[in-house]
Amino acid sequence: MKNINKRSSILIFGFGNPGRQDDGLGIALVDRLEPLDLPSCTFEQNYQLNAEDALLIADYDIVIFADASVAVASVALTEIEPSHEIGFTTHAMHPSSVVGLCNELYSKFPKCYLLEMRGFEWEMKEGLSEEAEVVLREATEMILSKLEKGIFTPSV
């Protein structure tokens, strides 16, 4: 992959619960990409996003949050606008809240994206469904293609 933008640092942050089948898509994406040793890319994964992740993302030019979703047909990548209403639930924070905290607390403004991957099965069971495996391949190819083309560039 020769055209990867080496001027920016990129964090790919997968989150979800691999013990709930397709909820683990974000983590599965990181597991698939990390061994490729992509230039300028760092990888992180967790069950959920927390307030502390605002400090983590402050060190990067670009952050791609990867998660399972039922709100998309297959794979969707959208730029995240920071939320200045920091909302917590008993489960997790939304990526836009993490970005808002990063902006507010650290005066850092990474360009952030949410990669949503369609999940189909959510039972208490390890392993992705066959449908989610197809979505994971599509998401992996999308990210690799965008990295190769230099699509991810930092905000100016």
C-alpha positions, 0 to 999 in steps of 0.5 A: 500500500504505497499511497497511504498518507504518512503525514497524519496519525490515524487511530482506528478504535473498534468497540463492542462486545464480542460475546454478543455475536455481531456486537463485536464487529468493531473489535473484529475490524481492528483484529483484521486490520492491526496485523497488516501493520498499516503506516500511520495507523494505531489500533485500540479496542474496548467494550464501550467508549468512556470519558477517558477516551477523549484524552486518547483521541487527542493524540491523533489527527484522524480517528475512526470509531468502528461499531456494529449497528442496526441503523445501516443497510451494510456499511456506512462511514460518516464524519462525526460532529462533536456533541457539546451535550455530554451524555452518559448511559449505563452502557456507554458514551456516543463517539460524538460525546467523546469528540466533544470532550476532547475538543473542550478539555484538551483543545484538540480537534481530530477529524473523526468518523463513525464506521457503522457495520450492520449486525444481524445477531445479538445473542450471548454467543461468541463469533459473528454471524455469516451475514456479519462476516460479509459486512466485515469484509466489505468494511475492511476493503472500504477502510483499506481502499480509503487509506490507500487513496489518502482519503483520511486527511486531518482538519486544517 
